[in-house]
Structure formats: structure tokens, C-alpha cells
């Protein structure tokens, strides 16, 4: 395979984490270009999607550029990467162990790239990877059983937005737990019933519960499951089995995109990115609905990341470069 030279890009801006008390302590730094590692491409970011994981793991990101979601154009490829990627419009989910998307350019493993449909703008593409792929992984933990009742907790967030749609199209009867401000949107996406946590009845009725709140909350949903039900944890795992032995006989699942970056095979990434491209196509043609996009300039990234930590709004924050 022919060697593709790096473009003449010596430096770029990136929000770097050097420690601090809040996301507002991110530093607007000058990053120096390094030779691409085998299997990598360089993406010129056009849009950055903000996700809760971005502020939750800041303390493990010292010296790095945070950010898992981005979309833009491939401007360089390593010598072992197919040069056909050059100029491709892509979206990606980045490993937390590498410099991330909070920058003008990001080196990314070619295997995680998803091609963005021509009809889709970069802001919509950047809003997609983390929440939509997490939702896809969560829903595929469940055996297909049309007509079965599924409870989605924390449904008002970005992951819940996609989960409700994916569950509905599979024929599940969806109940959501969220703030009432989300109910009209969730019902329009396919939820049959929307309730607040305080209204939730823990009597057994659900084939599955998918929790996007936290481990303690997830454990509290176990009593709502029928025999042989499924409990799927997105925001932290349940440390102790929530049911007595040989009682409900539930299955316990956890979801983490980061697992693929560390332990995933090339075949697993190929399957996930292929599915991601199919979902992007559904977004582009309207079969799948995106959240309302809230767009902000690069300079406001730290402020918006802090706002996400104390979220009291609906919509998906996108940083546009």
C-alpha cells in the first residue's frame, strides 16, 4: 500500500485538562502534530458532541484532550490505512485513553470510523456516536419479544432518546421514567406510558428494565421485573446481585462502549460501525429522530460542558468549529 504523506499541519487548538475544580478549568492549548500511529487517521473536526462521560472522567484525563464524540473530514491516513479514507466525511467515538474530540484535529483509529451520509450535516453526525451506539448495545442485550413491556429509566437523556425509538421499532411496549418536561417528546418517539420515579410501581410487570441513571437506581428496578427478566445497566454496574438466588432468576447486563476500545476485536468494531452507518442513514432519511441540537462556538465548550453536569434543559449540545 502506498505511503500517504501527512498534510502540512504543524499545530492546532485543543481543550486540554490539567486538573481543576470544574469543566471551566479546561485550558485552550496549542497541540503539536505527531506522526500518525499505525492504523490511525487524522480527522479535521467540524463538530463535537458533548456527553456526560466527558465531565465524569475528567480527573482521569490529566494531560489529555477530553471528548469522545466528533465528526469531520479525514485529512491524513497512516501508511497502513486505505487511502480511500482521505476526504471521507466521518463520525467517530474515541477511546478515553487517547486525545479526544475537544480539538480542531483528532487522531483516531480507522476501525472506529463511520461514514456520514452526504445529506447529513456534521452537527447531527457529532450528536450520534456515544448515545446512539450505547442505546444500540443496550437494546441488543434483550431477546426479541414483541409485545413485552420494557421500562427505560433516565429516558429524558440522549441515550434514552434513541433507546425509546429502538425499543418501539422492535415491538416492545415502552414505559419511561423521566422528568415530565420530556414526556411529550418521548411519547412522540414511541413511549406508551411516561411516569416520574415517584410514581413508579415496583410490582413485577416488566420483561426488562434499562437504567441510564446509576447503579443504586438500577438495583431498585429489580423488583419490577418478571421472572427471567433482564436488567441492563448503562450508568454504572450493580455491584451486588439485586435478587435472591433462584428467585426471579433475572439476567444482569452492563453496557460500555469503552470496552470495545480495550477488549474489542476488529470484527466487533466492523459490526458496530456497520450498524452505526445504518442508523446514520435512518437519521438522514427521517426514520430515526435526532434530539434538538443546541449549537455553540468552540470558545464556549468549557461552559457548556459544565452546564451538562448540572443539566436542567432538553436537547443535545454540539460545539461547531
Secondary structure, 3 states (H helix, E strand, C coil): CCCCCCCCCCEEEEEECCCCCCHHHCEEEEEECCCCCCCEEEEEEEEEECCHHHHHCHHHCCCCECCCEEEEEEEEECCCCCHHHCCCEEEEECCCCCCCCCECEEEEEHHHCEECCCCCCHHHHHCCHHHHHHHHHHHCCCCCCCCCEEEEECCCCHHHHHHHHHHHHCCCEEEEECCHHHHHHHHHHCCCEEECHHHCCCCCCEEEEEECCCHHHHHHCHHHEEEEEEEEECCCCCCCCCCCCCCCCCEEEECCCHHHHHHCCHHHHHHHHHHHHHHHHHHHHCCCCCCCEEEEEHHHHHHHHHHHHCCCCCCEEEEEC
